[in-house]
Amino acid sequence: MQREKLLAELLTKDTSEHSLDVSDIESHYANLRVEMLREVDNEILGYAVQAKYLIDYYFGEKKRLHEINGGKFGYIYPRIRYEKTRGNLTVIWVKHMLAKNAKANSHLRKGNKQFRYPDTAFKSALDWERRLINEVEDNFESIRLKVNGLVKIRASLRSQAELENK
């Protein structure tokens, strides 16, 4: 909206007697870009919150299904990483393993699929657990795809800023 007002003002302004101050326009666009970057980061944060809710749902359902299925507990669970300073969001799946006197976690490989874990990544999951994983993974795939688009927008805005600073 501000951009349209500025452009309309510039187009209707009689510049024959005045010099056009390009630095004002560049300053305006720099401020607009900062606002857009902030909005992109806020959107990514919103998706991090959605992912956290999905993880909470996953563990709640896992506990309920564990009780229904005779105490067989699965060892696969999702984890999110949100780096606020860089604005990165990653949703991964981890397998909890028990070894002699130790616990270890192993990240499951996503394979060639860019936004979704393949079914083969969950081959060690119990049947009831696999259904729950697929339900939650459908939502994670959507989140990963949207965040990827936002990350590309952010990179484009930053590269535009670098070009203008040269």
N, C-alpha and C positions, 0 to 999 in steps of 0.2 A: 504494500500500500504506500509506504513512504517512497519507494522507488518510483512508482507511477507519478506521484505528486512532483517529485524532483524533476523527472523527465518532462512532464507537462509544463512545468515552470520554465525549464531551460528552452523548450521548443517555442514557447510563446514569448519569451524574453527578447527584446530588441537588443541585439549584440553589436549593432553597427557602430554605436558610440562607445561601447564599453568593451573591455577585454574580458574574455571568458576565463574564469578562474578554474582551471582544471584540477588544481590541488584540492579544492572543495569537493569536487565530484569524487576524486580518488579517496579522499578521507571518508566520505559518506559510504562508499563501497567497502572500504576496509572495516568500518564499524558494522556494516550489514553482514559482512563475512564472519566477523567475530560472533555476532548474534546467531548466525546460522550454525556455526560450529558448536555453540552452546546448546542449541536445540537438538542437533544430532547426538551430542553426548547425553542429553536428557532422554532421548528416545532409546538409546542403547541401555541406559540405566533402567528404563521402564521394562525392557525385555529381560534384564537381569532379575528384576523383581518377579516377573512372570515365571521365569525358570525356577526361581526359589520356591514359588507356590507349587509348581509342578513337582518339585522334589519332595516338598512336604506331603503332597497328595500321594506320591509314590510310596513314601515310607508308611503313611497311614494305611493305605490299601495293602501294602506288603504285610504289615502287622496283622491286619484283619484276615487276609488270605492264609497267612501262616497258621493262624489258629484254626481256620476251617479245614485246612489240608493236613491235619494230624501232626502238626509241629514240625513239618519239614520246612526249614528256613533257607531261603536263597542267599547267595553270596555276591550278587551283582547289584550295584547301585550307581546312580548318577551323581555327578559332582559339577559344580559351576566354579569358574574362576572369573572374577570381574576385577580388572585392574583399573581403578578409578583414574590414576594419573595418565594412563595411556588410552583409557576408554575402550579397552578390549574385553570382550565377553566370550568365554569358551564353555561349552557344555560337553562333558566327557562321561564315559561309563568306566567304572572301575570294578575289578573283581577282588573281593576280600579273600585272602588265602590264610589258612592256618598251617603253620609248620611247627616242628618241635619247639616248644617254649618260646615261640615268636609269632608275631602277626605281620603280614605283609599285604600290600595292595599293589595290584598290577593294572595299569591302564589298558583297556581293550583297544585293539587296533581298529580304526575306522575303515581302512582299505581305500579303494579307489573312489568310492562315492564321496563327493565333496561335502554334502550337508546331512547325510544320514548314515548311521551305522548299518552294515549289512546284517541280515539274520544270522549269518554264520558266526558273527562276533559273540552271539549269545547262545552258542550251541551247548554250553554247560549249564544253562539255566533250566530250572524245573519248568514243566509245562505251564502251570498257573503263573509262574513268574515271567515266562516269555510273553504271555498275553498282556500282562501288565506293562512290561518293558516296551512292547510294540505300541501300546496305547500312548504312553508317555513320549516315546521316541517320535511319533507322528507330530506331536506338538513341538518337540525340540528341533526337529527338522525345519519347521516353519520359522521358528525363532532364529536358527542359524542362517537361513536364507535371508531374512529381513535384516539381521545385523550385518551380514556381508554387504548388502546394498548400502546400508548406512556408512559402513567403513569406507566403501568406495567413494561415496559423496564427500566424506571428511577428507580423504586423500586428495580428491580433486580440488576442494576448497583450499587446502594447504598448499598445493602446488601452484594454484592461481596466486596466492599471496606471495609465494617465493618469486614468481615471475614479475610481479609488480614491484617487488623490493629490489630488483636488479637495476 
